[in-house]
Amino acid sequence: MIEVVIPAYNAGPFLRETLESVAAQALRPARVTVVDDSSTDDTVAVAEACAAALRDRIAIRILRNPGPRGPSAARNLAIRAEGPEFVALLDADDLLAPSHHALLLAAISAAPDLVLAYADHTVFGPSGTIQESGLAHSGVASLAAETIAPGVFTLGEGSFRALLRTGIFGTSACLFRRSAALAAGLFDEAMMHGEDTDLFLRMSLAGRFAFRREVVAHKRVHGSNLTHERNALMFCRGTVRSLTRLAAEDRAGRAALSAPQRAALLEAIPPALRGHLYAASRAGLGAYRDAAGMAARAGHARLAAAPRHLLRLAKHSLLHAARRGH
């Protein structure tokens, strides 16, 4: 029993193809929920047309997100509603391989303590395939893994350590238990960037993740992606927010980290802060003040005084002032 959750903002150009890829599943979902996030284009009209055209293969419901804008609130709206045991996330511009549901359901069913299953994905753009393997790009493909069942593997606690460094799988290439997401607190609705890894980190504390090596999803790259490189600063900020909050919850006794997980988290925070300070030093004084404040609150104020960051910030400020002078 699977529900596909699709947050959609101005997704009119892509949504039909996305929904058709769901309808082409070898194992069809019980329900598909499209959550319109205050779109200003024909997203809702496309969703309604697809609901009628594809009704013999999939049941599509359309919800409107009344909360804060962004994929977090849109996804939470659907996940909070009573529904099938398993949830598959799908971005409104991505495509699923026909085997997505069947392979991931078999993977998450391989052991009772599994809370999430994921598999490989490709990345494509207008000119064709850009990246053949997301698991190779994230490094998961080269990590030592335990075999749970034929074709099904786990990193054990290594999933937590890997997530501290990067998003290890595509959001559209996973399937998880609704109850596990609810217990972990769902998506942080204040986050627009890195919110998926933030939730997956918290979920990984409750049980193991399984993975398969087959490609089950295709991520589309275009100029409007939230993951566009122009949003690098916000992704760095989201990572710092996620890690420092988890550390604070651990100190307060609200997060069940093992000793190795705690050590890995504390080790990951300084590099995340340095990455944020680097990106902020290229964005201007306001961004750098924000990053320096986050570093100070995390107990690493000295990182903001690194000469290389300050020199980069000064150079940016001088260039910006010169441009304004012209």
Secondary structure, DSSP 4 states (H G I P E B T S, - for coil): -EEEEEEESS-HHHHHHHHHHHHT-SS--SEEEEEE-S-SSSHHHHHHHHHHHTTTT--EEEEE--SSSSHHHHHHHHHHSS--SEEEE--TT-EE-TTHHHHHHHHHTTSTTEEEEEEEEEEEETTEEEES-HHHHHTGGGS--EEEETTEEE-TTHHHHHHHHS--S-GGGEEEEHHHHHHTT---TT-SSSHHHHHHHHHHTTSEEEEEEEEEEEEE--TT-TTSGGGHHHHHHHHHHHHHHHHHHHHTT-S---HHHHHHHHHHHHHHHHHHHHHHHTT-HHHHHHHHHHHHHTT-GGGGG-HHHHHHHHHHHHHHHHHHH-
